[in-house]
């Protein structure tokens, strides 16, 4: 609808709250982060120090470790979680009996808070009473009796990333919704031609949900770049910084009031996110033209 | 014949995969609920054995000692207010963008929805500084504002898409009948957009209820602490009272699962709205 002259004021008034909050909590913080990353701000004083924060960060082993760990989270989610979700979405897409129940059950962990999931899995991995060690012990792998999964340098990262990989519900629901929008006519035609279920999945469903699959890959990367609760609550980045990720790193800088350094880490995190998004767009675009 | 065999193989494969993921999704939760009804001594025993007596007092202990009721009330108040404000603001903005023509509306829409892609956890230091500057540190209002703001891109996106789908004729008719801008929003669009509001609202509520890092960042006193941050204290407070911790985790999980089960279809439509665009 075209705007009448006397309604322009109302229009601006309707946009204003969202715009003000957006400016205050999205635009301003990013500018603020950028500015303070070039200072030695400690909560009271701030002096311009140029690129010192960045140079110090890139010389820190624990920071490099945080970046590589974040990349592990992103890459494993993109190449394991999302394809698994696709497989399950394809299996459920044939509307076999009870598919709605399965969809609900698989999605439930996604509405439970990360804090609760972290505490649940910390208990599963617990050395004394944990579920995992009990099961391993009972199937004959008694080497793992009393193994401290999250406290051990070798297994901490694998345990953390490993358990989160198998929560596929979110991406599965997105892809399942897309399969529901595919016209039945395609499948009817394929049935007449005598196509098997696997052929129908491969040649009809897969090409159509390709773009949704790529969307899920992008979402998986963003979600895992933000990773905080699992690491903070289950290992706090330890043992020996083995499981450190960027947000936990920033949090630690914040708690010791090295706000300038923490801001620089934040800028690097946002830049990393932007780079990953551009890279994915590139990769996925060339893929769609093939 | 060969076709039948492949079909059998396919359905075996299918059920093995689906069932194993269902077990993965459900089993740890069942174990948690079972463990929360045991004594600490029984916990160290066989995890699958039912407890001799169901220890329901674990729950009453957790509720009393950790002040779970207060935590839940805090979370409810903060999440409800933040959801209400978020949906009000987002729907006003979405109404302006989706139903009117002005030259900068696409720029505005793109800018706000681009906020979905910003890894917000990188901004904890500026958030801390801004909330302190506004003198809102350790207040409910501070958390409400932050929760309202961080959910705006998603809500505005969902609601704009929803408003666009409502037929123009109804609004035009009311316009000719003399409805002004505000009346068109409140009396025509909002009632028609109720399913969309429910979708965005469910998303926003679950986001607020489950939020952890800002609650830890922006509050310090126990009187306004939210449940997610509250339960993370349990490991320290209870020392080795694991069953108490489990009971508290179970209590913290229940509300978001209840909201989800009630508004399931809405959550799933919301995810669909996002994917259709993608």
Interface residues (C-beta under 8 A of the other chain):
Chain A: X1 X2 X3 X7 X10 X11 X14 X15 X17 X18 X19 X21 X22 X24 X25 X26 X28 X29 X30 X32 X33 X36 X87 X88 X91 X92 X96 X102 X103 X104 X105 X106 X107 X108 X109 X111 X112 X113 X114 X115 X116 X119 X120 X121 X123 X124 X128 X129 X131 X134 X166 X167 X168 X169 X170 X173 X174 X175 X177 X178 X181 X196 X197 X198 X211 X212 X214 X215 X222 X225 X226 X228 X229 X233 X246 X247 X250 X251 X253 X254 X259 X262 X263 X265 X266 X267 X269 X270 X273 X277
Chain B: X3 X6 X7 X10 X14 X17 X18 X21 X22 X24 X25 X26 X28 X29 X31 X32 X35 X43 X44 X46 X47 X88 X89 X90 X92 X93 X95 X96 X97 X99 X100 X101 X102 X108 X111 X112 X115 X117 X118 X119 X120 X121 X122 X123 X124 X125 X126 X127 X128 X129 X130 X145 X146 X148 X149 X150 X152 X153 X156 X168 X171 X172 X175 X180 X181 X182 X185 X206 X209 X210 X211 X212 X213 X217 X228 X229 X231 X232 X234 X235 X242 X245 X246 X249 X252 X253 X256 X257 X259 X260 X261 X264 X267 X268 X271 X272 X274 X275 X276 X278
